[in-house]
Amino acid sequence: MSHNAWMRLGALLSTFPAVLAAADSVVEYSKLTETRLPYNQRIAIHGQVTDFKDISSLISVKSVGVSYSACKTGSFNTDVPASDVAGDKWTVLAGPFEEGEKVCFQFKINGNLTKAAAEAASDKLLQSQVYIQQVSTFFDRAEGREADVVDALARSLVDRLTSEIVAALPSKIKAETQKSFASTFANAFYRNMPAVVNLRGRVTDLVNAGVPGTTATMSASQARQRISSLQDSDYAGLFSNLVDAARQNRIGDAKEAAKLFATDYDKVLKVLVTVAIQESIDVSAQQIDSAEVKYLEKYASVDVGALWIPRIDELRGFALLNVYWGPVELTPPSTKQLKESRLAWLQQRTSLVLGYSLKNISSSHDTKIRGNNVWVYGLGFRINRYVRVTAGSAVYRGLPKDSGLRNDFFVGPSIDLTAIEYFKTIFAKIR
């Protein structure tokens, strides 16, 4: 594995520890709808910001939370606090779940509008007839009036323009999200009222003052980009038909118009990109595993492993059935419990193993086993929840054809089938 691949793996795993410490298993968000969730376990749902597709291009995601419940209830009864996004990855806890139920999730995506979405919304606002008419009416009614009257008119204008800015938000953002956004947005909008009402006039001032490259038809975001790109040399060539003093005054007016526009535009845009917004996505998972499935896991499990037969120097892949001496816990007891009951500790750690060879995976020579058929039996020892070491006898017929039945010692590691998906999930991220 390359150095960069190891670095990506390290970055991925660094987002897991705190959540995984409280979780029994991991499910990828992208596979949630096709995954049969485990019964009576806490799961860590892991994903990337890009998993939210259209929303990730509109909202700069800061954290992700989730609510869930049995789908039959029609509501989300359990809320999980939001987890911060690390890089572009997030992980939330859910569960445990009841047996046989289908679970519905509502993921809550918290953040702010992206700069691109905010620019598009501000452009739509400034070009709308409602904005033009309402601002004009405000100036007509506010002129010469007392401060409290002007304040009332300003608040009325904010309410109208807030509805207009919400309508200018991307259509992919849900209506309830827009409504929530509006209530927070209105107060911030009011605090920046001068910038809001003056901004369209500032665009006209740019053209009238002769700011290079500005036109009456360009949008506010285009005008801001143009101003950001201007250098002193761009102004130096202006008004060459005027005498020096008058020319310098006009250049100063153009720079001042650009500065005033940029100040007001940045205030409006800052309001749009700093107001918190929460979008939600509803997801339904498959039916939860039954208690019978989890009950069976207490008495038996299936592993895949690589076992070595020393006599013929052959390494083979095996499927193994582990049969326990009684009900066991998913995670074997620690060595501290050995002092309490040696027999109980061994019962939780050891198992009777039966297996069948899948394939010869030795690279140094061809198989010495006739028909590729090998049966094994022996004892297994659980090192942890997923990894086991097994030793015993391998029964097979050797070459040539007249060879009898052989019974040879074998030993090797194996891994629980339930862990395979977790490894596939991790290594898929670093390809």
C-alpha positions, 0 to 999 in steps of 0.5 A: 500500500502506498504512503498516500493510501496509508495517510488516507486510511489514517485520516478516515480512522481518525474520525471513528474512535469516539463514536465507535467506542460506544457503537457495536457496529458501523453502517455506511450512510450510502448503504443504509437503505439496503442494510439490514440493521442489527437487533439490540445494538448501537450502530455508528452511521458513517458518511461523507458530506457529498453523500447528501448530493444536491444539498452539499452544493447549497449548504456548507455543512458543519454538523450532522444529527439524526432523529429516528423511530419505528416507521409505523409511529409516523414521527421521529421520537429519538433525537441524537445530538449533532456530530461535527463534520471532520474534514468531509466526514461525519459519524452519528450514533443510533439504536438500539432498535427493537426486533423486527421493526422497520426504522425511519431516520431523519438526518439533520444537516446543519450549516450555512449557505455556500458562497455561490448559493448566497450570491445567486440569492442576492442577485435574484433579490436585487433584480426582483420587481418587489425589491425595486418597488419596496425600496423606492416606496420606503425612501418616499415614505421615510423622507423627513419622517421621525426616527420611530416612523422610519424604524417601523417602515424599515421593519415592514420593509425587512419583512417583505424583503425577507419573504423575497430573499427566501423565495430566491433560495434554491428550490431544492431547499425544503419549504420548512427549512426556508421558513426556519431560515427566514425567522433568523434571517430577518433580524440580521437583515434589519441590522444591515438595513442601510446596506440592503436598501442602498445596494441596487443604487450602488450598482448604478453608481458604479456605472455612472462613476465610470468604474472600469468594466462595469455595466448596467446589466451585470449582476451584483455578484459579477460587479463584485468580482470585477471590482475585486480584480481591479488594480490602480493601473486600471483606473489610471487610464480613465478620463484621459480627456480631462485636465489633471486635477479634474481627472484625479477627482473623477478617478477618486469618485470611481474608486469611492463608488467601488469601495461603497458598493463592495462594503454594502455588498459584502455586508449583505452577503455576510448575512446570507452566509452566516445565518444558520440553516438546517436541512433534513433528509428522510431515510428508511432502513430495512427491517431490523434483524430478528431476535432469533438471528442474534440468539443464534450468534450466541451459540455458533458463528461462521469464520473464514480463515487461512490454515496451514498444514505443516506436513505438506507445507500447504496454506489453504483458505477455509470456511469454518463453523464455530460451535460454542459450549453454551451461550456467549457474549459477542465480545469475549471476557477480559483476562481479569475475569479469568480469576473469577471463573476459569471454566466460564472464561474458557467457555466464552473464549473457546469453541468446537470448529468444523470446516471445509477447504475453499481453495489452495492459496499456496504460491510455491507449489501445486496442491498435494491433495486429491480433488481439493477436498479437505475437511477440518475439525479442532478447537478455536480460541477467540482473541477478540470479538472478530479474530480467532486462532484455530488448531486441529486435524485436516482430513483429506486424500493425498496424491497419488490416487491409491493414497489412503485417507490422511489426518494431519495437524493444521493451525491458522487464524480466521476472522468472523464473517460479520467483520468482512463488511467493516474491512471492505468499507474502510479499504474502499475509501483508500483505493 
